[in-house]
Amino acid sequence: MQLSLASINSVRSGIIEGMSEETFSIPFEDLLESLPGRILPKRYRIDTLLSVSPHSAIFRTFYEPLDQTVALRLFKVRTHEGDYQYKRFLQEAKRLAAIKHPNIIKIVDYGILEEGYPFIVTDFVKGPTLEEVLNSTNRIDADQVVILFSQIAKAVQHGHENGATHETLKPSRIILFDDPETNNVVVKVTGFGLFAFHHKLGWVLKTPMERQELIGTPAYMSPEQCLEDKVIDGRSDVYSLGCMMYECLGGEPPFISNDPKDTLKKQVSQPHVPLNVLRTDIVVPKRLQSIVDKCLEKDHIRRYQFMRDL
């Protein structure tokens, strides 16, 4: 059975014309096992499953016409081309695909498999994530933090200027690679729009624990993300970025616990330990400490109001 992109023309009784009910009811987990080696009509050849989350899966994929490696993210929500939610998904994908910045992973294509699962195709960048670097080195020197987070902040600000709040910033969303032309480390931010995609597809994520499933850990969630029915805007990304800077400089996130709910409570109400108190064995410039402190203000009014200010 061949996979198809968004080329479905009609729906009858909830089943796409020309497709058996058995095809349309394939469980997501079973589909993941069968996809490697399959070729989509636009000549995307799916290769290796890279990661799986509660809401999506990522495959290393080859775009054969250009012999180019890309990444395909498949969403665990079944829909069809005539569905209103899928139309909203396409609108969001088109909007986000228009966002172009040297430090943002670009969306290059989108569609739906004939089994009913929507997907996006993005650039593929080979390099470790910031999470992997921290697992290896524990912390990063202050001068490198400034270099890396200047790029991250510029990328996220560009997203904000184009109407996209990230909402899922964390170290695993940051990819690092060496630019052979400049010999500098370049940052690529990935994951823009994931929360919005799930919202458009009807996957309602209202409670903090549901958000945690999408984000993966509450250690980088802003206080407003930890509370229900709170408005989330770009200042939430400022807080998440502050959590990452704190971890890079101090060797651990500002709030950690074996109980995710306990971490959520700390994000909302417990002040963070200043970096110079957490680590008396290292020197973090006072100016940089003050920047991190401002990012980690519980009240979003007291944080940097725009990422460009940071």
The 8 nearest C-alpha neighbors of each residue, nearest first, counted from 0:
[[1, 2, 22, 37, 113, 3, 114, 38],
 [0, 2, 3, 39, 38, 37, 40, 113],
 [3, 1, 39, 113, 112, 0, 4, 38],
 [4, 2, 113, 112, 39, 40, 1, 5],
 [3, 5, 111, 110, 112, 6, 40, 2],
 [4, 6, 110, 111, 7, 3, 80, 112],
 [7, 5, 4, 8, 3, 80, 111, 113],
 [8, 6, 5, 9, 80, 15, 16, 79],
 [9, 7, 6, 10, 80, 16, 81, 15],
 [10, 8, 16, 7, 15, 11, 81, 80],
 [9, 11, 15, 14, 16, 13, 12, 81],
 [12, 10, 13, 14, 15, 16, 9, 17],
 [11, 13, 14, 10, 15, 16, 9, 20],
 [12, 14, 11, 10, 15, 79, 20, 16],
 [15, 13, 11, 12, 10, 16, 20, 18],
 [16, 14, 10, 18, 11, 9, 17, 13],
 [15, 17, 18, 10, 9, 11, 14, 8],
 [16, 18, 15, 19, 14, 7, 9, 10],
 [19, 17, 16, 15, 22, 20, 14, 23],
 [18, 20, 21, 22, 23, 17, 14, 15],
 [19, 21, 23, 22, 24, 14, 18, 15],
 [20, 22, 19, 24, 23, 25, 18, 114],
 [23, 21, 19, 20, 24, 25, 114, 18],
 [22, 24, 114, 20, 21, 25, 115, 19],
 [23, 25, 21, 22, 26, 20, 114, 115],
 [24, 26, 22, 23, 27, 30, 21, 29],
 [27, 25, 29, 28, 24, 30, 23, 31],
 [26, 28, 30, 29, 75, 31, 25, 116],
 [27, 29, 31, 30, 26, 32, 25, 75],
 [30, 28, 26, 31, 32, 27, 33, 25],
 [29, 31, 27, 33, 32, 28, 34, 26],
 [32, 30, 28, 29, 34, 33, 27, 48],
 [31, 33, 30, 29, 34, 28, 35, 48],
 [32, 34, 30, 31, 35, 29, 37, 36],
 [33, 35, 37, 31, 32, 36, 30, 45],
 [36, 34, 46, 45, 37, 47, 33, 32],
 [37, 35, 45, 46, 34, 44, 38, 33],
 [36, 38, 34, 35, 45, 44, 39, 1],
 [39, 37, 44, 43, 42, 45, 40, 36],
 [38, 40, 43, 42, 2, 41, 3, 44],
 [41, 39, 42, 3, 38, 4, 43, 2],
 [42, 40, 39, 43, 4, 62, 38, 3],
 [43, 41, 40, 39, 63, 38, 44, 62],
 [42, 44, 62, 39, 38, 61, 41, 45],
 [45, 43, 38, 61, 60, 37, 42, 46],
 [44, 46, 60, 35, 36, 37, 43, 38],
 [45, 47, 35, 60, 59, 36, 44, 58],
 [48, 46, 59, 58, 35, 49, 45, 60],
 [47, 49, 58, 50, 57, 59, 46, 35],
 [50, 48, 58, 57, 47, 59, 51, 56],
 [51, 49, 57, 56, 48, 52, 58, 55],
 [50, 52, 56, 55, 57, 53, 49, 48],
 [51, 53, 55, 54, 56, 50, 213, 215],
 [52, 54, 55, 212, 51, 213, 75, 56],
 [55, 53, 75, 52, 74, 213, 56, 76],
 [56, 54, 74, 75, 52, 73, 51, 53],
 [55, 57, 51, 73, 72, 50, 52, 74],
 [58, 56, 72, 50, 49, 71, 48, 73],
 [59, 57, 48, 71, 49, 47, 70, 60],
 [58, 60, 70, 47, 46, 69, 48, 49],
 [59, 61, 45, 46, 69, 70, 44, 68],
 [62, 60, 68, 44, 43, 67, 63, 69],
 [61, 63, 43, 67, 66, 64, 42, 65],
 [62, 64, 66, 65, 61, 42, 43, 67],
 [65, 63, 66, 62, 42, 67, 43, 41],
 [66, 64, 67, 63, 62, 61, 68, 42],
 [67, 65, 63, 62, 64, 61, 68, 69],
 [66, 68, 62, 65, 61, 69, 63, 64],
 [67, 69, 61, 60, 123, 62, 66, 70],
 [70, 68, 123, 122, 60, 61, 121, 59],
 [69, 71, 59, 121, 123, 60, 120, 58],
 [70, 72, 120, 58, 57, 119, 60, 73],
 [73, 71, 57, 119, 118, 56, 120, 58],
 [72, 74, 118, 56, 55, 117, 57, 71],
 [75, 73, 55, 76, 117, 118, 116, 54],
 [76, 74, 55, 54, 27, 116, 77, 73],
 [75, 77, 74, 116, 78, 200, 117, 202],
 [78, 76, 116, 115, 75, 79, 117, 114],
 [77, 79, 115, 116, 85, 76, 82, 80],
 [80, 78, 82, 115, 81, 85, 77, 15],
 [79, 81, 82, 85, 7, 5, 78, 86],
 [80, 82, 79, 83, 10, 9, 85, 86],
 [81, 83, 85, 79, 84, 80, 86, 78],
 [84, 82, 86, 85, 87, 81, 80, 88],
 [85, 83, 87, 200, 86, 82, 199, 88],
 [84, 86, 88, 82, 87, 83, 80, 200],
 [85, 87, 89, 83, 88, 84, 90, 82],
 [86, 88, 84, 90, 85, 89, 199, 91],
 [87, 89, 85, 91, 86, 199, 90, 196],
 [90, 88, 92, 86, 91, 87, 93, 85],
 [89, 91, 87, 93, 88, 92, 94, 86],
 [90, 92, 94, 88, 89, 93, 95, 87],
 [93, 91, 89, 95, 94, 90, 96, 88],
 [94, 92, 96, 90, 91, 95, 89, 97],
 [95, 93, 91, 92, 97, 96, 90, 98],
 [94, 96, 92, 97, 98, 93, 91, 106],
 [97, 95, 106, 93, 98, 94, 92, 107],
 [96, 98, 95, 94, 99, 93, 106, 105],
 [99, 97, 95, 96, 100, 161, 158, 94],
 [100, 98, 97, 105, 103, 101, 96, 104],
 [99, 101, 103, 102, 154, 98, 157, 105],
 [102, 100, 103, 99, 187, 154, 104, 186],
 [101, 103, 187, 100, 154, 186, 188, 150],
 [104, 102, 188, 187, 100, 101, 105, 154],
 [103, 105, 189, 122, 188, 187, 121, 106],
 [104, 106, 121, 122, 103, 107, 99, 96],
 [105, 107, 121, 96, 120, 108, 122, 104],
 [106, 108, 121, 120, 105, 96, 122, 109],
 [109, 107, 120, 119, 106, 121, 110, 96],
 [110, 108, 119, 118, 120, 92, 111, 107],
 [109, 111, 5, 4, 118, 117, 119, 112],
 [110, 112, 117, 4, 5, 116, 118, 115],
 [113, 111, 114, 3, 116, 115, 4, 2],
 [112, 114, 115, 3, 2, 111, 4, 23],
 [113, 115, 23, 112, 116, 22, 25, 24],
 [114, 116, 77, 78, 113, 112, 79, 111],
 [115, 117, 77, 112, 111, 114, 76, 74],
 [118, 116, 111, 110, 74, 73, 112, 115],
 [119, 117, 73, 72, 110, 109, 111, 74],
 [118, 120, 109, 72, 71, 108, 121, 110],
 [121, 119, 71, 108, 70, 107, 109, 106],
 [122, 120, 106, 70, 107, 105, 69, 123],
 [121, 123, 69, 105, 104, 70, 124, 106],
 [122, 124, 69, 70, 68, 121, 125, 104],
 [123, 125, 126, 122, 174, 176, 187, 104],
 [126, 124, 123, 176, 127, 174, 175, 128],
 [125, 127, 176, 175, 174, 124, 128, 177],
 [128, 126, 175, 174, 131, 129, 132, 176],
 [127, 129, 174, 131, 130, 173, 171, 175],
 [128, 130, 170, 132, 131, 173, 171, 174],
 [131, 129, 170, 171, 133, 128, 132, 134],
 [132, 130, 134, 128, 129, 133, 127, 135],
 [131, 133, 129, 135, 130, 134, 136, 128],
 [134, 132, 137, 136, 130, 135, 131, 138],
 [135, 133, 131, 132, 137, 136, 130, 138],
 [134, 136, 132, 133, 137, 131, 138, 130],
 [135, 137, 133, 138, 134, 132, 139, 131],
 [138, 136, 133, 250, 134, 135, 139, 247],
 [137, 139, 250, 247, 136, 248, 133, 249],
 [140, 138, 247, 248, 144, 141, 143, 137],
 [141, 139, 143, 142, 144, 248, 138, 247],
 [140, 142, 144, 143, 145, 283, 248, 139],
 [141, 143, 145, 144, 140, 146, 139, 147],
 [144, 142, 146, 145, 141, 140, 147, 139],
 [145, 143, 141, 147, 142, 146, 148, 140],
 [144, 146, 142, 143, 148, 147, 149, 141],
 [147, 145, 143, 144, 149, 148, 142, 150],
 [148, 146, 144, 150, 149, 145, 143, 151],
 [147, 149, 151, 150, 145, 146, 152, 144],
 [148, 150, 152, 146, 151, 147, 145, 153],
 [149, 151, 153, 148, 152, 147, 154, 186],
 [152, 150, 148, 154, 153, 149, 155, 147],
 [151, 153, 155, 149, 154, 150, 148, 156],
 [154, 152, 156, 150, 151, 155, 157, 149],
 [153, 155, 151, 157, 152, 102, 156, 103],
 [154, 156, 158, 152, 157, 153, 151, 159],
 [155, 157, 159, 153, 306, 158, 154, 152],
 [158, 156, 160, 154, 155, 159, 153, 161],
 [157, 159, 163, 155, 161, 156, 160, 162],
 [158, 160, 156, 163, 162, 161, 157, 164],
 [161, 159, 157, 158, 162, 156, 163, 155],
 [160, 162, 158, 159, 163, 157, 98, 95],
 [161, 163, 159, 160, 158, 164, 157, 95],
 [164, 162, 158, 159, 161, 165, 192, 191],
 [163, 165, 159, 233, 166, 232, 158, 162],
 [164, 166, 191, 167, 192, 163, 168, 236],
 [167, 165, 164, 168, 236, 194, 235, 191],
 [168, 166, 214, 165, 169, 190, 194, 193],
 [169, 167, 166, 239, 172, 165, 236, 240],
 [168, 170, 172, 171, 219, 167, 243, 239],
 [171, 169, 130, 129, 172, 173, 243, 128],
 [170, 172, 130, 128, 173, 169, 129, 174],
 [173, 171, 189, 170, 169, 188, 190, 168],
 [174, 172, 188, 128, 170, 129, 171, 187],
 [173, 175, 128, 187, 186, 127, 126, 129],
 [176, 174, 186, 126, 127, 185, 128, 187],
 [175, 177, 126, 185, 184, 178, 186, 174],
 [178, 176, 184, 183, 179, 185, 182, 175],
 [177, 179, 182, 180, 183, 181, 184, 185],
 [180, 178, 182, 181, 177, 183, 176, 184],
 [181, 179, 178, 182, 183, 177, 184, 185],
 [180, 182, 183, 178, 179, 177, 184, 185],
 [183, 181, 179, 178, 180, 177, 184, 185],
 [184, 182, 181, 178, 177, 185, 179, 180],
 [183, 185, 177, 176, 178, 175, 186, 182],
 [186, 184, 176, 175, 177, 183, 178, 187],
 [187, 185, 175, 102, 174, 150, 188, 147],
 [186, 188, 102, 174, 103, 104, 173, 189],
 [189, 187, 103, 173, 104, 172, 102, 174],
 [188, 190, 172, 104, 191, 103, 173, 187],
 [189, 191, 193, 172, 192, 188, 167, 165],
 [192, 190, 165, 189, 193, 163, 164, 167],
 [191, 193, 195, 194, 196, 165, 190, 163],
 [194, 192, 196, 195, 190, 191, 197, 167],
 [193, 195, 197, 196, 192, 198, 166, 167],
 [194, 196, 198, 192, 193, 197, 199, 91],
 [197, 195, 193, 199, 198, 194, 192, 88],
 [198, 196, 200, 202, 194, 195, 199, 201],
 [197, 199, 195, 201, 202, 196, 200, 203],
 [200, 198, 196, 201, 88, 197, 87, 84],
 [201, 199, 84, 197, 198, 202, 88, 196],
 [202, 200, 198, 199, 203, 197, 84, 76],
 [201, 203, 197, 198, 200, 204, 199, 76],
 [204, 202, 201, 198, 205, 197, 200, 209],
 [205, 203, 209, 210, 206, 202, 198, 197],
 [204, 206, 203, 227, 209, 207, 210, 228],
 [205, 207, 209, 208, 227, 204, 210, 226],
 [208, 206, 225, 210, 209, 211, 226, 224],
 [207, 209, 211, 210, 206, 212, 260, 225],
 [210, 208, 212, 206, 211, 204, 207, 205],
 [209, 211, 207, 213, 208, 212, 204, 214],
 [210, 212, 208, 214, 209, 213, 215, 216],
 [213, 211, 215, 209, 210, 214, 208, 53],
 [214, 212, 210, 211, 215, 54, 209, 53],
 [213, 215, 211, 167, 212, 216, 210, 217],
 [216, 214, 212, 211, 213, 217, 52, 210],
 [215, 217, 218, 211, 214, 219, 212, 259],
 [216, 218, 220, 219, 211, 263, 259, 262],
 [217, 219, 216, 220, 254, 255, 252, 262],
 [220, 218, 239, 217, 242, 169, 221, 216],
 [221, 219, 217, 224, 239, 218, 222, 225],
 [220, 222, 224, 223, 235, 238, 239, 225],
 [223, 221, 267, 225, 266, 224, 297, 220],
 [222, 224, 226, 225, 221, 229, 231, 230],
 [225, 223, 221, 222, 226, 220, 207, 231],
 [226, 224, 207, 222, 223, 263, 221, 220],
 [227, 225, 223, 224, 229, 207, 228, 222],
 [226, 228, 229, 206, 205, 207, 225, 224],
 [229, 227, 230, 226, 205, 206, 223, 224],
 [230, 228, 227, 223, 226, 231, 224, 225],
 [229, 231, 228, 232, 223, 224, 227, 235],
 [230, 232, 235, 229, 223, 224, 233, 234],
 [233, 231, 234, 235, 164, 230, 236, 166],
 [232, 234, 236, 235, 164, 159, 237, 305],
 [235, 233, 237, 236, 232, 304, 299, 238],
 [234, 236, 238, 233, 237, 221, 232, 231],
 [235, 237, 239, 233, 234, 238, 240, 166],
 [238, 236, 234, 240, 235, 239, 294, 241],
 [237, 239, 241, 294, 235, 295, 236, 240],
 [240, 238, 219, 236, 242, 241, 237, 220],
 [239, 241, 243, 237, 242, 238, 236, 244],
 [240, 242, 238, 294, 244, 239, 291, 243],
 [243, 241, 239, 245, 240, 244, 219, 252],
 [242, 244, 246, 240, 245, 241, 247, 239],
 [245, 243, 247, 241, 246, 242, 248, 240],
 [244, 246, 242, 248, 243, 247, 249, 241],
 [245, 247, 251, 252, 250, 243, 249, 244],
 [248, 246, 138, 244, 139, 245, 250, 249],
 [247, 249, 245, 246, 138, 139, 250, 244],
 [250, 248, 246, 251, 245, 247, 274, 138],
 [249, 251, 138, 246, 137, 247, 248, 252],
 [250, 252, 246, 249, 253, 245, 247, 137],
 [253, 251, 246, 254, 242, 245, 255, 218],
 [254, 252, 271, 242, 245, 251, 255, 246],
 [255, 253, 252, 218, 262, 265, 266, 256],
 [256, 254, 262, 218, 252, 253, 257, 251],
 [255, 257, 258, 262, 261, 259, 254, 260],
 [256, 258, 259, 255, 261, 262, 260, 254],
 [257, 259, 256, 261, 260, 262, 255, 263],
 [260, 258, 262, 261, 263, 257, 217, 256],
 [261, 259, 263, 262, 258, 264, 208, 217],
 [260, 262, 264, 258, 259, 263, 265, 256],
 [263, 261, 265, 259, 260, 264, 256, 255],
 [264, 262, 260, 266, 261, 265, 225, 217],
 [263, 265, 261, 267, 262, 266, 268, 260],
 [266, 264, 269, 262, 268, 267, 263, 261],
 [267, 265, 263, 222, 264, 268, 262, 269],
 [266, 268, 222, 264, 265, 269, 263, 297],
 [267, 269, 265, 266, 264, 270, 297, 222],
 [270, 268, 265, 266, 271, 267, 264, 254],
 [271, 269, 272, 268, 265, 297, 266, 296],
 [270, 272, 253, 273, 269, 254, 295, 292],
 [271, 273, 277, 274, 276, 270, 253, 275],
 [274, 272, 276, 275, 277, 271, 292, 288],
 [273, 275, 277, 276, 278, 249, 272, 288],
 [276, 274, 278, 273, 277, 279, 283, 282],
 [277, 275, 273, 274, 278, 279, 272, 280],
 [276, 278, 274, 275, 272, 273, 279, 249],
 [279, 277, 280, 275, 276, 281, 274, 249],
 [278, 280, 281, 275, 276, 277, 282, 274],
 [281, 279, 278, 282, 275, 277, 276, 283],
 [282, 280, 279, 278, 283, 275, 249, 248],
 [283, 281, 284, 280, 275, 279, 278, 141],
 [282, 284, 285, 141, 281, 288, 287, 275],
 [285, 283, 287, 286, 288, 282, 141, 289],
 [284, 286, 288, 287, 289, 283, 275, 290],
 [287, 285, 289, 288, 284, 290, 283, 291],
 [286, 288, 290, 284, 289, 285, 291, 283],
 [289, 287, 285, 291, 290, 286, 292, 284],
 [288, 290, 292, 286, 287, 291, 293, 285],
 [291, 289, 287, 293, 288, 292, 294, 286],
 [290, 292, 294, 288, 241, 289, 293, 295],
 [293, 291, 289, 295, 290, 294, 288, 296],
 [292, 294, 302, 290, 295, 291, 296, 289],
 [293, 295, 241, 238, 291, 302, 292, 296],
 [296, 294, 292, 238, 293, 241, 297, 291],
 [295, 297, 293, 298, 302, 294, 301, 292],
 [298, 296, 299, 295, 222, 267, 268, 266],
 [297, 299, 300, 296, 301, 302, 222, 295],
 [298, 300, 302, 301, 234, 297, 296, 235],
 [301, 299, 298, 302, 304, 303, 296, 234],
 [300, 302, 299, 298, 296, 303, 293, 297],
 [303, 301, 293, 299, 294, 296, 300, 304],
 [304, 302, 305, 308, 309, 294, 306, 293],
 [303, 305, 302, 234, 306, 300, 308, 299],
 [306, 304, 307, 308, 303, 234, 233, 309],
 [305, 307, 309, 156, 308, 152, 237, 303],
 [306, 308, 309, 305, 156, 153, 152, 303],
 [309, 307, 306, 305, 303, 304, 152, 156],
 [308, 306, 307, 303, 305, 152, 290, 237]]
